[in-house]
Amino acid sequence: MDVQEAVAESTPIEAAQDKKDGRRRFTMGPNDSLEGKLTYDGHVNVDGRAEGELRVSGNIEVASGAKVKAYLEASNVTIKGDVEGSLNARDKLVLGKNAKLSGDVTVRRLQIEDGASLNGHVKMGDFEQQGSGG
């Protein structure tokens, strides 16, 4: 069973169309947990626990109280809970006032609210050309 089928059969985890941009949205509730690798064409909201790797075409939002131990890759990442692991935000990373992030970050833009904590190395700028050789 792939992740899409699991989402379709699961009651507490919800997949829906985002009204703003038409992308799909994968939402994990506070009692949900995910272990392993998720590659998703859309947005992901984590309100529970996730471990492994999350690679999404849209945005990732980690809610207050959520615990994530994973590599995160998305267009925009908003963290309000606890995240341990490396992170690649193709555009913007927002750390909310109670966010805790431990890991190395590659990001174009960074916003840190008062009270948030970030432990790790940060690389900022436009990295789209990186790895294409020359």
Accessible surface in RSA format (square Angstrom, percent):
REM  Atomic radii and reference values for relative SASA: ProtOr
REM  Chains: A
REM  Algorithm: Lee & Richards
REM  Probe-radius: 1.40
REM  Slices: 20
REM RES _ NUM      All-atoms   Total-Side   Main-Chain    Non-polar    All polar
REM                ABS   REL    ABS   REL    ABS   REL    ABS   REL    ABS   REL
RES MET A   1   160.45  83.1  76.63  50.7  83.82 199.6  72.53  61.7  87.92 116.5
RES ASP A   2    82.62  57.9  70.37  70.0  12.25  29.0  43.87 103.3  38.74  38.6
RES VAL A   3    52.92  34.8  49.01  44.4   3.91   9.4  50.43  43.8   2.49   6.7
RES GLN A   4    71.77  40.1  67.57  49.4   4.19  10.0  45.77  97.4  26.00  19.7
RES GLU A   5    89.76  51.5  86.69  65.6   3.07   7.3  33.45  64.7  56.31  46.0
RES ALA A   6    42.94  39.5  39.03  60.2   3.91   8.9  41.18  58.0   1.77   4.7
RES VAL A   7    10.78   7.1   6.18   5.6   4.60  11.1   6.78   5.9   4.00  10.9
RES ALA A   8    88.19  81.1  47.59  73.4  40.60  92.4  58.73  82.7  29.46  78.0
RES GLU A   9   127.18  73.0  92.54  70.0  34.64  82.5  47.79  92.4  79.39  64.8
RES SER A  10    36.27  30.7  19.06  25.4  17.21  39.7  21.74  46.3  14.53  20.4
RES THR A  11   130.99  93.2 104.68 106.1  26.31  62.7  78.25 105.1  52.74  79.7
RES PRO A  12    90.13  65.7  64.86  59.1  25.27  91.9  76.23  62.9  13.90  86.4
RES ILE A  13    32.67  18.6  30.07  22.4   2.59   6.3  30.07  21.7   2.59   7.0
RES GLU A  14   103.34  59.3  98.67  74.6   4.68  11.1  31.38  60.7  71.96  58.7
RES ALA A  15    48.13  44.3  18.41  28.4  29.72  67.6  18.41  25.9  29.72  78.7
RES ALA A  16    45.09  41.5  35.40  54.6   9.68  22.0  44.94  63.3   0.14   0.4
RES GLN A  17   108.41  60.6  95.54  69.8  12.87  30.7  54.83 116.7  53.58  40.6
RES ASP A  18    13.58   9.5   6.85   6.8   6.73  15.9   5.34  12.6   8.24   8.2
RES LYS A  19   198.52  96.8 162.74  99.9  35.77  85.2 122.00 109.8  76.52  81.5
RES LYS A  20   190.46  92.9 151.77  93.1  38.69  92.1 104.41  94.0  86.05  91.7
RES ASP A  21    79.29  55.5  45.88  45.7  33.41  79.0  41.15  96.9  38.14  38.0
RES GLY A  22    43.40  53.5   0.00   N/A  43.40  53.5  29.41  80.7  13.99  31.3
RES ARG A  23    89.75  37.7  84.00  42.8   5.75  13.7  24.11  33.0  65.63  39.8
RES ARG A  24    79.40  33.3  78.54  40.0   0.85   2.0  39.27  53.7  40.12  24.3
RES ARG A  25    64.25  27.0  63.78  32.5   0.47   1.1  26.35  36.0  37.90  23.0
RES PHE A  26     3.79   1.9   3.79   2.3   0.00   0.0   3.79   2.3   0.00   0.0
RES THR A  27    39.83  28.3  39.81  40.4   0.02   0.1  35.10  47.1   4.73   7.1
RES MET A  28     0.31   0.2   0.31   0.2   0.01   0.0   0.06   0.0   0.26   0.3
RES GLY A  29    15.86  19.6   0.00   N/A  15.86  19.6  15.63  42.9   0.23   0.5
RES PRO A  30    98.86  72.0  79.69  72.6  19.16  69.7  79.76  65.8  19.10 118.7
RES ASN A  31   151.39 104.4 115.32 111.4  36.07  86.9  37.44  90.1 113.95 110.1
RES ASP A  32    15.25  10.7   8.92   8.9   6.33  15.0   4.87  11.5  10.38  10.4
RES SER A  33    62.54  52.8  37.57  50.1  24.97  57.5   8.50  18.1  54.04  75.7
RES LEU A  34    34.50  19.2  32.31  23.1   2.18   5.5  34.50  24.2   0.00   0.0
RES GLU A  35   122.28  70.2  92.28  69.8  30.00  71.4  28.27  54.7  94.00  76.8
RES GLY A  36    38.00  46.9   0.00   N/A  38.00  46.9  34.06  93.5   3.93   8.8
RES LYS A  37   134.52  65.6 108.41  66.5  26.11  62.2  55.01  49.5  79.51  84.7
RES LEU A  38     0.32   0.2   0.13   0.1   0.18   0.5   0.32   0.2   0.00   0.0
RES THR A  39    98.84  70.3  74.16  75.2  24.68  58.8  67.02  90.0  31.81  48.1
RES TYR A  40     6.34   3.0   0.87   0.5   5.47  14.2   3.83   2.9   2.51   3.1
RES ASP A  41    93.98  65.8  85.71  85.3   8.27  19.5  27.52  64.8  66.46  66.3
RES GLY A  42     0.00   0.0   0.00   N/A   0.00   0.0   0.00   0.0   0.00   0.0
RES HIS A  43     7.09   3.9   7.09   4.9   0.00   0.0   4.56   4.7   2.52   2.9
RES VAL A  44     0.18   0.1   0.06   0.1   0.12   0.3   0.06   0.1   0.12   0.3
RES ASN A  45    38.68  26.7  38.68  37.4   0.00   0.0   7.34  17.7  31.34  30.3
RES VAL A  46     0.66   0.4   0.01   0.0   0.65   1.6   0.33   0.3   0.33   0.9
RES ASP A  47    49.79  34.9  44.89  44.7   4.90  11.6   7.71  18.1  42.09  42.0
RES GLY A  48     7.61   9.4   0.00   N/A   7.61   9.4   5.35  14.7   2.27   5.1
RES ARG A  49    88.14  37.0  87.99  44.9   0.14   0.3  50.75  69.4  37.38  22.7
RES ALA A  50     0.40   0.4   0.40   0.6   0.00   0.0   0.40   0.6   0.00   0.0
RES GLU A  51    68.72  39.5  66.39  50.2   2.33   5.5  10.04  19.4  58.68  47.9
RES GLY A  52    38.11  47.0   0.00   N/A  38.11  47.0  26.33  72.2  11.78  26.4
RES GLU A  53    42.37  24.3  42.05  31.8   0.33   0.8   6.08  11.8  36.29  29.6
RES LEU A  54     1.94   1.1   1.94   1.4   0.00   0.0   1.94   1.4   0.00   0.0
RES ARG A  55    85.98  36.1  84.91  43.3   1.07   2.6  22.16  30.3  63.82  38.7
RES VAL A  56     5.31   3.5   0.00   0.0   5.31  12.8   3.06   2.7   2.24   6.1
RES SER A  57    38.73  32.7  28.88  38.5   9.85  22.7  33.69  71.7   5.04   7.1
RES GLY A  58     1.78   2.2   0.00   N/A   1.78   2.2   1.78   4.9   0.00   0.0
RES ASN A  59    53.27  36.7  52.66  50.9   0.61   1.5  14.55  35.0  38.72  37.4
RES ILE A  60     1.15   0.7   0.00   0.0   1.15   2.8   0.00   0.0   1.15   3.1
RES GLU A  61    63.31  36.3  62.35  47.2   0.95   2.3   8.85  17.1  54.45  44.5
RES VAL A  62     0.00   0.0   0.00   0.0   0.00   0.0   0.00   0.0   0.00   0.0
RES ALA A  63    25.41  23.4  25.02  38.6   0.39   0.9  25.41  35.8   0.00   0.0
RES SER A  64    74.46  62.9  57.44  76.7  17.03  39.2  31.87  67.9  42.59  59.7
RES GLY A  65    66.24  81.7   0.00   N/A  66.24  81.7  41.21 113.1  25.03  56.1
RES ALA A  66     0.77   0.7   0.00   0.0   0.77   1.8   0.02   0.0   0.75   2.0
RES LYS A  67   119.38  58.2 118.35  72.6   1.03   2.5  91.27  82.1  28.12  29.9
RES VAL A  68     1.86   1.2   0.00   0.0   1.86   4.5   0.03   0.0   1.82   4.9
RES LYS A  69   120.55  58.8 113.14  69.4   7.41  17.6  59.53  53.6  61.02  65.0
RES ALA A  70     6.70   6.2   0.29   0.4   6.42  14.6   5.85   8.2   0.85   2.3
RES TYR A  71    60.70  28.3  56.80  32.3   3.90  10.1  45.21  34.0  15.48  19.1
RES LEU A  72     0.00   0.0   0.00   0.0   0.00   0.0   0.00   0.0   0.00   0.0
RES GLU A  73    35.62  20.5  35.62  27.0   0.00   0.0   1.33   2.6  34.29  28.0
RES ALA A  74     0.00   0.0   0.00   0.0   0.00   0.0   0.00   0.0   0.00   0.0
RES SER A  75    28.28  23.9  28.28  37.7   0.00   0.0  14.60  31.1  13.68  19.2
RES ASN A  76    45.53  31.4  45.37  43.8   0.15   0.4  16.09  38.7  29.44  28.5
RES VAL A  77     0.32   0.2   0.00   0.0   0.32   0.8   0.00   0.0   0.32   0.9
RES THR A  78    35.35  25.1  35.29  35.8   0.06   0.1  12.30  16.5  23.05  34.9
RES ILE A  79     0.00   0.0   0.00   0.0   0.00   0.0   0.00   0.0   0.00   0.0
RES LYS A  80    90.48  44.1  88.59  54.4   1.89   4.5  44.29  39.9  46.19  49.2
RES GLY A  81     2.89   3.6   0.00   N/A   2.89   3.6   2.89   7.9   0.00   0.0
RES ASP A  82    43.81  30.7  43.50  43.3   0.32   0.7  17.25  40.6  26.56  26.5
RES VAL A  83     3.70   2.4   0.00   0.0   3.70   8.9   0.74   0.6   2.96   8.0
RES GLU A  84    96.55  55.4  93.63  70.8   2.92   7.0  26.30  50.9  70.25  57.4
RES GLY A  85    21.04  25.9   0.00   N/A  21.04  25.9  20.78  57.0   0.26   0.6
RES SER A  86    51.03  43.1  46.56  62.1   4.47  10.3  17.74  37.8  33.29  46.6
RES LEU A  87     3.24   1.8   0.00   0.0   3.24   8.1   0.15   0.1   3.09   8.3
RES ASN A  88    42.94  29.6  42.94  41.5   0.00   0.0   3.91   9.4  39.03  37.7
RES ALA A  89     1.51   1.4   0.00   0.0   1.51   3.4   0.00   0.0   1.51   4.0
RES ARG A  90    93.35  39.2  83.59  42.6   9.76  23.2  67.15  91.8  26.20  15.9
RES ASP A  91    40.34  28.3  40.34  40.2   0.00   0.0  13.44  31.6  26.90  26.8
RES LYS A  92    53.09  25.9  52.83  32.4   0.26   0.6  16.82  15.1  36.27  38.6
RES LEU A  93     0.00   0.0   0.00   0.0   0.00   0.0   0.00   0.0   0.00   0.0
RES VAL A  94    26.06  17.1  26.06  23.6   0.00   0.0  26.06  22.6   0.00   0.0
RES LEU A  95     0.00   0.0   0.00   0.0   0.00   0.0   0.00   0.0   0.00   0.0
RES GLY A  96     5.80   7.2   0.00   N/A   5.80   7.2   5.80  15.9   0.00   0.0
RES LYS A  97   131.05  63.9 127.70  78.4   3.35   8.0  70.67  63.6  60.37  64.3
RES ASN A  98    94.00  64.8  83.19  80.4  10.82  26.1  23.71  57.1  70.29  67.9
RES ALA A  99     0.75   0.7   0.00   0.0   0.75   1.7   0.00   0.0   0.75   2.0
RES LYS A 100   119.14  58.1 118.38  72.6   0.75   1.8  72.73  65.5  46.41  49.4
RES LEU A 101     0.51   0.3   0.00   0.0   0.51   1.3   0.00   0.0   0.51   1.4
RES SER A 102    50.31  42.5  47.37  63.2   2.94   6.8  22.95  48.9  27.35  38.3
RES GLY A 103    17.85  22.0   0.00   N/A  17.85  22.0  16.29  44.7   1.57   3.5
RES ASP A 104    73.79  51.7  69.91  69.6   3.88   9.2  22.03  51.8  51.77  51.6
RES VAL A 105     1.97   1.3   0.00   0.0   1.97   4.7   0.46   0.4   1.50   4.1
RES THR A 106    34.56  24.6  34.34  34.8   0.21   0.5  11.42  15.3  23.14  35.0
RES VAL A 107     0.93   0.6   0.00   0.0   0.93   2.2   0.93   0.8   0.00   0.0
RES ARG A 108    80.32  33.7  70.92  36.2   9.40  22.4  30.35  41.5  49.97  30.3
RES ARG A 109   114.04  47.9 112.99  57.6   1.06   2.5  53.15  72.6  60.89  36.9
RES LEU A 110    48.07  26.8  18.02  12.9  30.04  75.5  18.15  12.7  29.92  80.5
RES GLN A 111    74.41  41.6  70.24  51.3   4.17   9.9  28.61  60.9  45.80  34.7
RES ILE A 112    84.80  48.3  53.29  39.7  31.51  75.9  53.29  38.4  31.51  85.5
RES GLU A 113    72.15  41.4  65.21  49.3   6.94  16.5  25.78  49.9  46.37  37.9
RES ASP A 114   143.02 100.2 118.24 117.7  24.78  58.6  46.62 109.7  96.39  96.1
RES GLY A 115    61.23  75.5   0.00   N/A  61.23  75.5  34.48  94.6  26.75  59.9
RES ALA A 116    20.85  19.2   0.00   0.0  20.85  47.4   0.00   0.0  20.85  55.2
RES SER A 117    44.36  37.5  39.83  53.2   4.52  10.4  39.08  83.2   5.28   7.4
RES LEU A 118    44.77  24.9  16.11  11.5  28.66  72.0  16.11  11.3  28.66  77.1
RES ASN A 119    97.31  67.1  89.96  86.9   7.35  17.7  27.32  65.8  69.99  67.6
RES GLY A 120    42.33  52.2   0.00   N/A  42.33  52.2  15.54  42.6  26.80  60.0
RES HIS A 121   138.53  75.7 134.43  93.4   4.10  10.5  92.82  95.7  45.70  53.2
RES VAL A 122    57.99  38.2  25.87  23.4  32.12  77.4  25.87  22.5  32.12  87.1
RES LYS A 123   122.25  59.6 117.34  72.0   4.90  11.7  70.77  63.7  51.48  54.8
RES MET A 124   104.20  54.0  74.15  49.1  30.05  71.6  49.61  42.2  54.59  72.3
RES GLY A 125    29.38  36.2   0.00   N/A  29.38  36.2  28.54  78.3   0.84   1.9
RES ASP A 126   106.68  74.7  75.72  75.4  30.96  73.2  31.66  74.5  75.02  74.8
RES PHE A 127    61.88  31.0  49.70  30.8  12.19  31.7  52.41  31.8   9.48  27.1
RES GLU A 128   130.07  74.7  97.96  74.1  32.11  76.5  37.09  71.7  92.98  75.9
RES GLN A 129   146.40  81.9 139.13 101.7   7.27  17.3  63.08 134.3  83.32  63.2
RES GLN A 130   120.85  67.6  90.25  66.0  30.60  72.8  44.13  93.9  76.72  58.2
RES GLY A 131    82.22 101.4   0.00   N/A  82.22 101.4  41.59 114.1  40.63  91.0
RES SER A 132    83.62  70.7  45.01  60.1  38.61  88.9  47.82 101.8  35.80  50.2
RES GLY A 133    68.70  84.7   0.00   N/A  68.70  84.7  46.00 126.2  22.71  50.9
RES GLY A 134   131.53 162.2   0.00   N/A 131.53 162.2  70.59 193.7  60.94 136.5
END  Absolute sums over single chains surface
CHAIN  1 A     7623.9       5812.3       1811.6       3728.8       3895.1
END  Absolute sums over all chains
TOTAL          7623.9       5812.3       1811.6       3728.8       3895.1
